[in-house]
Amino acid sequence: MSSPAIFPFKSNIDLDRNSNRHLYLQLCDQMIGFIKSGKLAPSSKLPGSRKLSEDLSIHRKTVIAAYDELMSQGWIESIPARGTFVSQDLPIVNPKKLKDFSTIIDTKNTAGFNFKKRKHLIRKGIKTLLIALKIDDGVPDHRLAPIEDIAKIYRNITKKAHHKELLMYGDIYGNINLRKALVIYLNQTRGLKITVDNILITRGSQMGIYLASQLLLNDKKTIITGNTNYMTADNTFTEAGGIIKRVSVDAQGINTNEIETICKEESISTIYVTSHHHHPTTVTLSAERRMHLLALAQQYKFAIIEDDYDYDFHYSNAPILPLASNDTDGNVIYIGGFTKIIAPALRIGYFIAPKEVVDEAARLRRILDRQGDTLLEQTLARMISNGDVQRHSNKVRRIYKARRDLFCKLLQNKLGDFFDFEIPKGGMAVWLQLKKPYHWDLIISAAQKQNLVFINDWKRYDNNNSGHNGFRIGFAALNEEEIIEVIEKLAEIIPNTIEK
Ligand SMILES: Cc1ncc(COP(=O)(O)O)c(C=O)c1O
């Protein structure tokens, strides 16, 4: 075995005594780095443990522990009566210049291979200070989530021996008890007429939108959405290979006459609707247009993806039953979930469709995410069956209604000169159109300086560059004091910014 010149460990090893990582492991990491980079070639002789411990001013036992670890990983070998060497069987690497060494053990940013980069999925990150007051576009108040109840039931289920099979690979359609509970819950609350065969449990509504898009939109199939529309859904359709056509949205919701005109001219695969509260403008699809849309779906044989993301939040009257409740010919894929009722981190949603569609979606889901959190699904099944979910949903609906009322009243009183808006009948956000010729950019940057952070970019609502000047602002996640503070700050900022 040849012995190239001893590598200058003393000047190249840099151990951090304040780090949480053991010194011997730091030494290992760095020696592996030298070997991988070629600075320590196969068969190089390593200094004895006494010498190295003196050079590095560390305990000899630390060096011995590092050498033992490197030996067990196969990086080095000990030859009786000769010493310790870098393993001779390792491949030879062309050494890099010493100054490049530090980059080898740093986390790398750049891949050494080609892969598809999706520019359309990049979102402008907005930095928010922890103390900043945030303006979102309609999310639930996670502080209201019944976390104690969830934790208690989850723990109870986890502990019980007869529930241990929930820790195994399970049904690709999702927890059977949750599907059974959902049959009753959805048939009662939404007028659906489904059985367990029509339900696939997903991780939130977004997974449902993704699966439906993958089933429906390959090979440049056309999907019609509203102008303007929920941006993430648009991205999902484009990603699946679909071509988006847009029709207008007015006070009655998505314009079904325009849909009919397009259907007469070309083949349409899918229509995406947020029928209960259109995203972002919050309007409800009128009864007449609902009937029209279903009739068109039957005539032209397209699918309707009905994204009922905030069904539970309707304040002025009883919620309007979804299109899915009148779907006699199997045209609707109905998507919903519990992320808005309980909390966004509770990733449980459902995908409701004719059995053959559910079967296909379940097979597709399996290759993306084998199954969801079965314990959490079982927890939710119990919370639906014992009425916890309905009680919580009633409670937050009352709270959000009061927040909507306060938010809209203050908005009208203090900022009515600058905005056009309708009081939303439901949901968690208001659609605010800034009167021309004012501009959101000015307001957003002035607000940022006052610690009032808009976490979304207004351009996401203008996906067709129509210049509608609209912004969706959430009220549900702000308590009374926060609402007052937001409006007061805006009332200070906006006139000053605009009149400058
Ligand atoms: C219109 C719409 N659909 C779907 C989703 C996705 O919801 P989930 O968190 O259940 O995936 C959202 C989330 O904000 C939404 O606004």
The ligand as a MOL file (V3000), in Angstrom:
LIG
                    3D

  0  0  0     0  0            999 V3000
M  V30 BEGIN CTAB
M  V30 COUNTS 16 16 0 0 0
M  V30 BEGIN ATOM
M  V30 1 C -60.9950 28.1950 -3.7090 0
M  V30 2 C -60.0890 27.2820 -2.9500 0
M  V30 3 N -60.0810 25.9860 -3.2650 0
M  V30 4 C -59.2680 25.1220 -2.6360 0
M  V30 5 C -58.4200 25.5410 -1.6500 0
M  V30 6 C -57.4970 24.5340 -1.0180 0
M  V30 7 O -57.9010 24.2140 0.2450 0
M  V30 8 P -57.2250 23.0450 1.0950 0
M  V30 9 O -56.4380 23.7310 2.1540 0
M  V30 10 O -58.3770 22.2650 1.6250 0
M  V30 11 O -56.3720 22.2260 0.2010 0
M  V30 12 C -58.4040 26.8820 -1.2770 0
M  V30 13 C -57.4810 27.3480 -0.2310 0
M  V30 14 O -57.4010 28.4760 0.1280 0
M  V30 15 C -59.2690 27.7840 -1.9380 0
M  V30 16 O -59.2780 29.0720 -1.6220 0
M  V30 END ATOM
M  V30 BEGIN BOND
M  V30 1 1 1 2
M  V30 2 1 2 3
M  V30 3 2 2 15
M  V30 4 2 3 4
M  V30 5 1 4 5
M  V30 6 1 5 6
M  V30 7 2 5 12
M  V30 8 1 6 7
M  V30 9 1 7 8
M  V30 10 2 8 9
M  V30 11 1 8 10
M  V30 12 1 8 11
M  V30 13 1 12 13
M  V30 14 1 12 15
M  V30 15 2 13 14
M  V30 16 1 15 16
M  V30 END BOND
M  V30 END CTAB
M  END
